[in-house]
Amino acid sequence: MLNSIDEKILNIIDNVKDIFSGAHNIRKDGQKFDRSISPNIGIINKGDKSGIDVLVKPNTKGESVHIPVILTEEGIQDLVYNTFDIGEGADIDVIAGCGIHNPGHSKTQHDGVHEFFVRKGARLKYIEKHYAEGEGEGKKVFNSKTILHVEEGAKVEMELIQIKGVDSTKRETEIYLDKKANLVITERMLTDYNQEAKSSINIEMNGENSTSQVISRSVAKENSKQVFYFNVTGKNKCRAHIQCDSIIMGNAKVKSIPAISAEHSEAELIHEAAIGKIANDQLMKLMSLGLTEKEAEDTILKGFLK
């Protein structure tokens, strides 16, 4: 018998199938829940560990891969290692939405490693979203690691988003860029209450004329803590621009720790970081339009994290 959550998931699957073409693999409470493949995208269970291999044929275009993880019980500790091979000349989206609903008092945790091989001339858009909720006092924890090997002329666009309910998260991102590879990362983070978040992005620019851009925006509220590490190494003629902006509120704490290393005379690396509170003139302007202070504050934060 399916429970109400399972029925909702299946309804979502049906809606996604109507909108997108491609493949999906849904993992629920530590087990495979549902899977589909396409003529161009295969999904295979790993034989030596928990996880899957996603194989995208060369020149595949207009398809997507959805790989959500859903945890609905307390006390679960889930671990997966997924590998993606994006074929030469392909153009696809990969969406990894991870959600925890912890109704109890024991910790629920998901740890995931995603390793990508983006072949020559391919384009990958990778979206990773973390969300958690639950009526109990049990901790909701996400730890993720993403490793990308980006071959010559390939392009990668990443969206890393965590906006609600996660008590603790550690996010590690490692990226290796070959000749003329292009990378764009957009990171969005919100912490509240006593939540803690650590994000580490390491980019190694090995190929000539490789480029990278990172835009990180975060809001830390109440007693939450955030730490950001950015490390870019230019080993060839390359360009990189890192921008990290944070809004701090209440008794929150935010650290931004940049490191840029040039190991080639034509490596151009820029890092910008700013931490501050909401400007009073922004609040006053919105309040003059009839919003309460809380409404004005929420409007500014939504726009900042958009």
BELVENDA-V463649 format. One record per pair of residues at least 6 apart in sequence whose C-alpha atoms are under 7 Angstrom apart, sorted by the first residue. I is the first residue (numbers start at 1). J is the second residue. Records with the same first field share a line. If there is no record, write none. Layout:
I=J ; J
This chain:
20=63 ; 64
21=63 ; 64
22=37 ; 38 ; 41 ; 63 ; 64 ; 65
23=36 ; 37 ; 38 ; 41 ; 64 ; 65 ; 66
24=35 ; 36 ; 37 ; 65 ; 66 ; 67
25=34 ; 35 ; 36 ; 66 ; 67 ; 68
26=32 ; 33 ; 34 ; 35 ; 67 ; 68 ; 69
27=33 ; 68 ; 69 ; 70
28=69 ; 70 ; 71
29=70 ; 71 ; 72 ; 73
30=78
37=43
40=56 ; 57 ; 60
41=55 ; 56 ; 57
42=54 ; 55 ; 56
43=52 ; 53 ; 54 ; 55
44=52 ; 53 ; 54
45=51 ; 52 ; 53
46=52 ; 53
50=79 ; 80 ; 81
51=80 ; 81 ; 82
52=81 ; 82 ; 83
53=82 ; 83 ; 84
54=83 ; 84 ; 85
55=84 ; 85 ; 86
56=85 ; 86 ; 87
57=86 ; 87
58=87 ; 88 ; 89 ; 90
59=87 ; 88 ; 89 ; 90
60=90 ; 91
61=90 ; 91 ; 92
62=91 ; 92
63=92 ; 93
64=92 ; 93 ; 94
65=93 ; 94 ; 95
66=94 ; 95 ; 96
67=95 ; 96 ; 97
68=96 ; 97 ; 98
69=97 ; 98 ; 99
70=98 ; 99 ; 100
71=99 ; 100 ; 101
72=100 ; 101 ; 102
73=101 ; 102 ; 103
74=102 ; 103 ; 104 ; 106 ; 107 ; 108
75=106 ; 107 ; 108
76=108 ; 109
77=108 ; 109 ; 110
78=109 ; 110 ; 111
79=110 ; 111 ; 112
80=111 ; 112 ; 113
81=112 ; 113 ; 114
82=113 ; 114 ; 115
83=114 ; 115 ; 116
84=115 ; 116 ; 117
85=116 ; 117 ; 118
86=117 ; 118 ; 119
87=118 ; 119 ; 122
88=119 ; 120 ; 121 ; 122
89=120 ; 121 ; 122
90=122 ; 123
91=122 ; 123 ; 124
92=123 ; 124 ; 125
93=124 ; 125 ; 126
94=125 ; 126 ; 127
95=126 ; 127 ; 128
96=127 ; 128 ; 129
97=128 ; 129 ; 130
98=129 ; 130 ; 131
99=130 ; 131 ; 132
100=131 ; 132 ; 133 ; 140
101=132 ; 133 ; 134
102=108 ; 133 ; 134 ; 136 ; 138 ; 140
103=134 ; 135 ; 136
104=136 ; 137 ; 138
105=136 ; 137 ; 138
106=138 ; 139
107=138 ; 139 ; 140
108=138 ; 139 ; 140 ; 141
109=140 ; 141 ; 142
110=141 ; 142 ; 143
111=142 ; 143 ; 144
112=143 ; 144 ; 145
113=144 ; 145 ; 146
114=145 ; 146 ; 147
115=146 ; 147 ; 148
116=147 ; 148 ; 149
117=148 ; 149 ; 150
118=149 ; 150 ; 151 ; 154
119=150 ; 151 ; 154
120=151 ; 152 ; 153 ; 154
121=152 ; 153 ; 154
122=154 ; 155
123=154 ; 155 ; 156
124=155 ; 156 ; 157
125=156 ; 157 ; 158
126=157 ; 158 ; 159
127=158 ; 159 ; 160
128=159 ; 160 ; 161
129=160 ; 161 ; 162
130=161 ; 162
131=162 ; 163 ; 164 ; 165 ; 166
132=140 ; 164 ; 165 ; 166
133=165
139=167
140=166 ; 167 ; 168
141=166 ; 167 ; 168 ; 169
142=168 ; 169 ; 170
143=169 ; 170 ; 171
144=170 ; 171 ; 172
145=171 ; 172 ; 173
146=172 ; 173 ; 174
147=173 ; 174 ; 175
148=174 ; 175 ; 176
149=175 ; 176 ; 177
150=176 ; 177 ; 178 ; 181
151=177 ; 178 ; 181
152=178 ; 179 ; 180 ; 181
153=179 ; 180 ; 181
154=181 ; 182
155=181 ; 182 ; 183
156=182 ; 183 ; 184
157=183 ; 184 ; 185
158=184 ; 185 ; 186
159=185 ; 186 ; 187
160=186 ; 187 ; 188
161=187 ; 188 ; 189
162=188 ; 189 ; 190
163=189 ; 190
164=190
166=195
167=195 ; 196
168=195 ; 196 ; 197
169=196 ; 197 ; 198
170=197 ; 198 ; 199
171=198 ; 199 ; 200
172=199 ; 200 ; 201
173=200 ; 201 ; 202
174=201 ; 202 ; 203
175=202 ; 203 ; 204
176=203 ; 204 ; 205 ; 206
177=204 ; 205 ; 206 ; 207 ; 210
178=205 ; 206 ; 207 ; 210
179=207 ; 208 ; 209 ; 210
180=207 ; 208 ; 209 ; 210
181=210 ; 211
182=210 ; 211 ; 212
183=211 ; 212 ; 213
184=212 ; 213 ; 214
185=213 ; 214 ; 215
186=214 ; 215 ; 216
187=215 ; 216 ; 217
188=216 ; 217 ; 218 ; 305
189=217 ; 218 ; 219
190=218 ; 219 ; 220
191=219 ; 220 ; 221 ; 224
192=220 ; 221 ; 222 ; 223 ; 224
193=221 ; 222 ; 223 ; 224
194=223 ; 224
195=224 ; 225
196=224 ; 225 ; 226
197=225 ; 226 ; 227
198=226 ; 227 ; 228
199=227 ; 228 ; 229
200=228 ; 229 ; 230
201=229 ; 230 ; 231
202=230 ; 231 ; 232
203=231 ; 232 ; 233
204=232 ; 233 ; 234
205=233 ; 234 ; 235 ; 236 ; 238
206=234 ; 235 ; 236
207=236
208=236 ; 237 ; 238
209=237 ; 238
210=238 ; 239
211=238 ; 239 ; 240
212=239 ; 240 ; 241
213=240 ; 241 ; 242
214=241 ; 242 ; 243
215=242 ; 243 ; 244
216=243 ; 244 ; 245
217=244 ; 245 ; 246 ; 305
218=245 ; 246 ; 247 ; 305
219=246 ; 247 ; 248
220=247 ; 248 ; 249 ; 252
221=248 ; 249 ; 250 ; 252
222=249 ; 250 ; 251 ; 252
223=250 ; 251 ; 252
224=252 ; 253
225=252 ; 253 ; 254
226=253 ; 254 ; 255
227=254 ; 255 ; 256
228=255 ; 256 ; 257
229=256 ; 257 ; 258
230=257 ; 258 ; 259
231=258 ; 259 ; 260
232=259 ; 260 ; 261
233=260 ; 261 ; 262
234=261 ; 262 ; 263 ; 264 ; 267
235=262 ; 263 ; 264
236=264 ; 266 ; 267
237=264 ; 266 ; 267
238=266 ; 267 ; 268
239=267 ; 268 ; 269
240=268 ; 269 ; 270
241=269 ; 270 ; 271
242=270 ; 271 ; 272
243=271 ; 272 ; 273
244=272 ; 273 ; 274
245=273 ; 274 ; 275
246=274 ; 275 ; 276
247=275 ; 276 ; 277 ; 278
248=275 ; 276 ; 277
249=277
260=269
283=293 ; 296 ; 297
286=296
287=293 ; 296
